[in-house]
């Protein structure tokens, strides 16, 4: 029998669907090993309910509508959803990029998102290219005041940093893990030198080793079509999926000796330490104490 989700994972907010995709009729969904249904009530309001073992439906779960998505929780989050101030800037393009199913731990997906070292080998001639393979020194910290993991002063040479970019540039990055399964990337904006493009990856853990990833972008780009931006982001993530689904073990080990980190992996080391401190075990190779 699969391990049930522990309190540290239950007490978080998760994307359950894009708001534009929620139908009037009951549609099956899943979160943290539990079966759910999602639908709109007679007033058009999105509702999430758990499908209980006897087939009946539980009481409506708490929901939030934010950034084009419906969020829910199976627990009692100690705080509201995190903020993304850039999402409120009127000149940004808000690009919901669909969802991608992945046979891997959701935590593996977040960790892969933090990894720059794979750019030249997985996203060749887009996010990286040989011989520019070095990951320069950067800074990682657990920000205790907001309970988030940040990596700053990151840079990497990219042949095509964004769909609108012309030619290769040295791209500046900041990574932010706002919750165990939710991560954001702030990167050089080719269209506005003094601003950051923001790319988010909201991970919906279905089971320990299965999830859906929901990418969304808040970017400054007046030239590219919506379709081309979605296709560009999906191309990047589908390249990642090949690697993620072939990683072994599928679950994320938190024991320091389980996988040997390199200098380029300091954000991964901080992320795993943070997860362990919080007591997160869903999607990990560890068992709750």
RODO-2510 file (C-alpha; in nm, 4 decimals, decimal comma):
residues 289
     n   res          X          Y          Z
     1     x     0,0000     0,0000     0,0000
     2     x     0,1331     0,3434    -0,0945
     3     x     0,2455     0,5752     0,1821
     4     x    -0,0184     0,8394     0,2583
     5     x     0,0784     1,2038     0,2342
     6     x     0,2198     1,3490     0,5551
     7     x     0,1076     1,6751     0,7172
     8     x     0,3954     1,8813     0,5730
     9     x     0,2767     1,8041     0,2186
    10     x    -0,0958     1,8190     0,2946
    11     x    -0,0660     2,1696     0,4455
    12     x     0,0168     2,3396     0,1141
    13     x    -0,1699     2,4885    -0,1804
    14     x    -0,1583     2,3059    -0,5158
    15     x    -0,2705     2,3803    -0,8694
    16     x    -0,5481     2,1394    -0,9608
    17     x    -0,6426     2,2710    -1,3076
    18     x    -0,6324     2,5710    -1,5360
    19     x    -0,9440     2,7816    -1,4763
    20     x    -1,0233     2,7841    -1,8479
    21     x    -1,0386     2,4022    -1,8510
    22     x    -1,2817     2,3379    -1,5656
    23     x    -1,6091     2,1914    -1,6990
    24     x    -1,9626     2,2031    -1,5604
    25     x    -1,9765     1,8242    -1,5212
    26     x    -1,7722     1,6270    -1,2669
    27     x    -1,4263     1,5452    -1,3935
    28     x    -1,1807     1,3131    -1,2152
    29     x    -0,8602     1,4601    -1,0779
    30     x    -0,5982     1,3548    -0,8254
    31     x    -0,3708     1,5061    -0,5642
    32     x    -0,1266     1,3515    -0,3156
    33     x    -0,2578     1,0002    -0,3741
    34     x    -0,6247     1,0917    -0,3299
    35     x    -0,9003     1,0891    -0,5922
    36     x    -1,0825     1,4176    -0,6466
    37     x    -1,3485     1,5609    -0,8750
    38     x    -1,3456     1,9133    -1,0169
    39     x    -1,6459     2,0936    -1,1648
    40     x    -1,8354     2,4221    -1,1782
    41     x    -2,1505     2,4586    -0,9730
    42     x    -2,4751     2,6112    -1,0966
    43     x    -2,3308     2,9604    -1,0523
    44     x    -2,0170     2,8754    -1,2471
    45     x    -1,7965     2,8667    -0,9366
    46     x    -1,5157     2,6044    -0,9448
    47     x    -1,5538     2,3296    -0,6835
    48     x    -1,3125     2,0553    -0,5730
    49     x    -1,4334     1,7541    -0,3711
    50     x    -1,2649     1,4327    -0,2657
    51     x    -1,3984     1,1009    -0,3960
    52     x    -1,4228     0,8876    -0,0828
    53     x    -1,3578     0,5140    -0,0619
    54     x    -1,7311     0,4313    -0,0798
    55     x    -1,7707     0,6407    -0,3967
    56     x    -1,9436     0,9341    -0,2285
    57     x    -1,8090     1,2886    -0,2364
    58     x    -1,6602     1,4697     0,0596
    59     x    -1,7270     1,8302     0,1544
    60     x    -1,5933     2,0983    -0,0852
    61     x    -1,2245     2,1636    -0,0331
    62     x    -1,0812     2,5150     0,0103
    63     x    -0,9981     2,6776    -0,3228
    64     x    -0,8205     2,9855    -0,4557
    65     x    -0,8273     3,1306    -0,8091
    66     x    -0,4905     3,2792    -0,8976
    67     x    -0,2733     3,3317    -1,2079
    68     x    -0,5168     3,1486    -1,4365
    69     x    -0,5363     2,8383    -1,2145
    70     x    -0,7570     2,6789    -0,9540
    71     x    -0,5652     2,5918    -0,6361
    72     x    -0,6756     2,3650    -0,3545
    73     x    -0,5447     2,1958    -0,0418
    74     x    -0,6079     1,8693     0,1430
    75     x    -0,4783     2,0109     0,4692
    76     x    -0,4689     2,3392     0,6603
    77     x    -0,2028     2,5684     0,5091
    78     x    -0,0573     2,8017     0,7726
    79     x    -0,0512     3,0884     0,5223
    80     x    -0,2067     3,2107     0,2013
    81     x    -0,0578     3,1586    -0,1433
    82     x     0,2750     3,3298    -0,2062
    83     x     0,2897     3,6540    -0,4075
    84     x     0,4162     3,7141    -0,7603
    85     x     0,4170     4,0963    -0,7903
    86     x     0,5225     4,0849    -1,1575
    87     x     0,1975     3,9065    -1,2439
    88     x     0,0083     4,2290    -1,1679
    89     x     0,2117     4,4475    -1,4065
    90     x    -0,0260     4,5428    -1,6903
    91     x     0,2244     4,5296    -1,9776
    92     x     0,3287     4,1686    -1,9163
    93     x     0,2036     3,8777    -2,1224
    94     x     0,0336     3,6150    -1,9062
    95     x     0,0974     3,2836    -2,0804
    96     x    -0,0634     2,9667    -1,9426
    97     x     0,1303     2,6855    -2,1125
    98     x    -0,0930     2,3828    -2,0532
    99     x     0,0056     2,0857    -1,8390
   100     x     0,2473     1,7975    -1,8904
   101     x     0,2135     1,4578    -1,7227
   102     x     0,5415     1,3166    -1,5919
   103     x     0,6205     0,9762    -1,4400
   104     x     0,8535     1,1103    -1,1735
   105     x     0,8383     1,2597    -0,8276
   106     x     0,7173     1,6187    -0,8311
   107     x     1,0174     1,7069    -0,6166
   108     x     1,2479     1,5717    -0,8890
   109     x     1,0822     1,8157    -1,1289
   110     x     1,1438     2,1127    -0,9006
   111     x     1,5063     2,0076    -0,8527
   112     x     1,5557     1,9715    -1,2290
   113     x     1,4127     2,3219    -1,2746
   114     x     1,6884     2,4547    -1,0453
   115     x     1,9673     2,2812    -1,2403
   116     x     2,1639     2,4884    -1,4926
   117     x     2,4270     2,2229    -1,5625
   118     x     2,1987     2,0261    -1,7962
   119     x     2,1252     2,3200    -2,0304
   120     x     2,3939     2,2477    -2,2951
   121     x     2,3187     1,8752    -2,3053
   122     x     1,9389     1,8609    -2,2820
   123     x     1,8381     2,1983    -2,4326
   124     x     2,1169     2,2143    -2,6890
   125     x     2,1346     2,5368    -2,8948
   126     x     1,8415     2,6843    -2,6997
   127     x     1,9283     2,7243    -2,3302
   128     x     2,2891     2,6115    -2,3662
   129     x     2,5548     2,4823    -2,6032
   130     x     2,9051     2,3422    -2,5909
   131     x     3,1709     2,4576    -2,5150
   132     x     2,9841     2,6910    -2,2732
   133     x     2,9187     2,4238    -2,0087
   134     x     3,0565     2,5782    -1,6897
   135     x     2,8165     2,6702    -1,4102
   136     x     2,9679     2,9783    -1,2495
   137     x     2,9585     3,0265    -0,8738
   138     x     2,6232     3,1481    -0,7416
   139     x     2,4604     3,2063    -0,4037
   140     x     2,1945     2,9892    -0,2413
   141     x     2,0094     3,0583     0,0823
   142     x     1,7058     2,9514     0,2800
   143     x     1,5240     3,2758     0,3559
   144     x     1,3822     3,2063     0,6973
   145     x     1,1622     3,5183     0,7093
   146     x     0,9542     3,3945     0,4133
   147     x     1,0390     3,0211     0,4375
   148     x     1,1638     2,9993     0,0778
   149     x     1,4771     2,8769    -0,0998
   150     x     1,6511     3,1295    -0,3271
   151     x     1,9460     3,1026    -0,5655
   152     x     2,0874     3,4372    -0,6813
   153     x     2,3782     3,5705    -0,8892
   154     x     2,3263     3,2888    -1,1394
   155     x     2,4389     3,3295    -1,4996
   156     x     2,4662     3,1049    -1,8020
   157     x     2,5378     3,1577    -2,1719
   158     x     2,2303     3,0832    -2,3801
   159     x     2,2036     3,0656    -2,7611
   160     x     1,8293     3,1505    -2,7399
   161     x     1,7343     3,2706    -2,3956
   162     x     1,3750     3,3436    -2,4979
   163     x     1,1607     3,3191    -2,8082
   164     x     1,2105     3,6915    -2,8723
   165     x     1,5901     3,6828    -2,8208
   166     x     1,8166     3,7448    -3,1187
   167     x     2,1490     3,5626    -3,0852
   168     x     2,3212     3,4294    -2,7757
   169     x     2,3486     3,6265    -2,4520
   170     x     2,4872     3,5752    -2,1032
   171     x     2,1613     3,5300    -1,9155
   172     x     2,1183     3,6315    -1,5523
   173     x     1,8973     3,4178    -1,3306
   174     x     1,7332     3,4044    -0,9906
   175     x     1,5568     3,0911    -0,8704
   176     x     1,2885     3,0873    -0,6038
   177     x     1,1262     2,7829    -0,4424
   178     x     0,8157     2,9292    -0,2815
   179     x     0,6711     2,5962    -0,1597
   180     x     0,7943     2,2366    -0,1782
   181     x     0,6236     2,1741    -0,5153
   182     x     0,6164     2,5330    -0,6505
   183     x     0,9116     2,7108    -0,8091
   184     x     0,9814     3,0297    -1,0054
   185     x     1,2597     3,1528    -1,2292
   186     x     1,3472     3,5193    -1,2803
   187     x     1,5659     3,5684    -1,5867
   188     x     1,7131     3,8385    -1,8088
   189     x     1,4387     4,0042    -2,0147
   190     x     1,5646     4,0564    -2,3742
   191     x     1,2984     4,3246    -2,4336
   192     x     1,3668     4,5286    -2,1169
   193     x     1,7158     4,5324    -1,9681
   194     x     1,6061     4,6569    -1,6246
   195     x     1,3342     4,3935    -1,5693
   196     x     1,3019     4,0189    -1,5200
   197     x     1,0914     3,7725    -1,7150
   198     x     0,9178     3,5333    -1,4737
   199     x     0,8616     3,1657    -1,5495
   200     x     0,6743     2,9562    -1,2946
   201     x     0,6390     2,5817    -1,2623
   202     x     0,3475     2,4730    -1,0473
   203     x     0,3717     2,0990    -0,9786
   204     x     0,0645     1,8911    -0,8941
   205     x     0,1816     1,5667    -0,7277
   206     x    -0,0683     1,2960    -0,8249
   207     x     0,1181     1,0138    -0,6518
   208     x     0,4669     0,9698    -0,5099
   209     x     0,6098     0,8992    -0,8567
   210     x     0,3573     1,0703    -1,0855
   211     x     0,2647     1,4340    -1,1317
   212     x     0,1419     1,7049    -1,3637
   213     x     0,3526     2,0130    -1,4270
   214     x     0,1805     2,3439    -1,5031
   215     x     0,4161     2,6060    -1,6556
   216     x     0,3065     2,9701    -1,6726
   217     x     0,4994     3,2795    -1,7815
   218     x     0,4742     3,6505    -1,7037
   219     x     0,6968     3,8069    -1,9681
   220     x     0,7608     4,1305    -2,1524
   221     x     0,7276     4,0425    -2,5215
   222     x     0,5205     4,2468    -2,7679
   223     x     0,6311     4,0527    -3,0762
   224     x     0,5755     3,6797    -3,0288
   225     x     0,2362     3,5174    -3,0796
   226     x     0,0684     3,3415    -2,7887
   227     x     0,0849     3,0082    -2,9711
   228     x     0,4572     3,0385    -3,0447
   229     x     0,5359     3,1248    -2,6806
   230     x     0,3388     2,8241    -2,5556
   231     x     0,5104     2,5946    -2,8065
   232     x     0,8543     2,7261    -2,7054
   233     x     0,7930     2,6593    -2,3363
   234     x     0,6410     2,3175    -2,4027
   235     x     0,9415     2,2219    -2,6160
   236     x     1,1732     2,3011    -2,3252
   237     x     0,9696     2,1025    -2,0763
   238     x     0,9206     1,8002    -2,3026
   239     x     1,2992     1,7824    -2,3386
   240     x     1,3202     1,7781    -1,9583
   241     x     1,0544     1,5078    -1,9318
   242     x     1,2724     1,2579    -2,1189
   243     x     1,5470     1,3033    -1,8598
   244     x     1,3120     1,3088    -1,5610
   245     x     1,1353     0,9863    -1,6534
   246     x     1,4676     0,8058    -1,6862
   247     x     1,6091     0,9172    -1,3503
   248     x     1,6518     0,6452    -1,0903
   249     x     1,5274     0,6334    -0,8287
   250     x     1,2090     0,8121    -0,9340
   251     x     1,1637     0,9367    -0,5790
   252     x     1,3916     1,2088    -0,4452
   253     x     1,6518     1,0869    -0,1921
   254     x     1,7038     1,3253     0,0983
   255     x     1,9910     1,1347     0,2584
   256     x     2,3085     1,3373     0,1785
   257     x     2,5084     1,0273     0,0810
   258     x     2,2435     0,8900    -0,1583
   259     x     2,3574     1,1078    -0,4516
   260     x     2,6914     1,2889    -0,4704
   261     x     2,6478     1,6627    -0,5430
   262     x     2,8911     1,8797    -0,7384
   263     x     2,9667     2,2504    -0,6998
   264     x     2,6872     2,3217    -0,9510
   265     x     2,4327     2,1509    -0,7250
   266     x     2,4335     2,3880    -0,4266
   267     x     2,0713     2,4913    -0,4904
   268     x     1,9710     2,1237    -0,4899
   269     x     2,1562     2,0683    -0,1621
   270     x     1,9739     2,3639    -0,0016
   271     x     1,6377     2,2480    -0,1413
   272     x     1,6799     1,8946    -0,0042
   273     x     1,7921     2,0266     0,3346
   274     x     1,4872     2,2563     0,3453
   275     x     1,2499     1,9686     0,2572
   276     x     1,4008     1,7546     0,5316
   277     x     1,3692     2,0361     0,7865
   278     x     1,0029     2,0762     0,6952
   279     x     0,9337     1,7027     0,7219
   280     x     0,8255     1,6611     0,3586
   281     x     0,8229     1,2927     0,2596
   282     x     0,5663     1,2723    -0,0241
   283     x     0,7638     1,2041    -0,3414
   284     x     1,0830     1,1256    -0,1494
   285     x     1,2668     0,8014    -0,0838
   286     x     1,2393     0,8756     0,2899
   287     x     0,9679     0,7568     0,5227
   288     x     0,8019     0,9761     0,7803
   289     x     0,9420     0,9243     1,1321
***
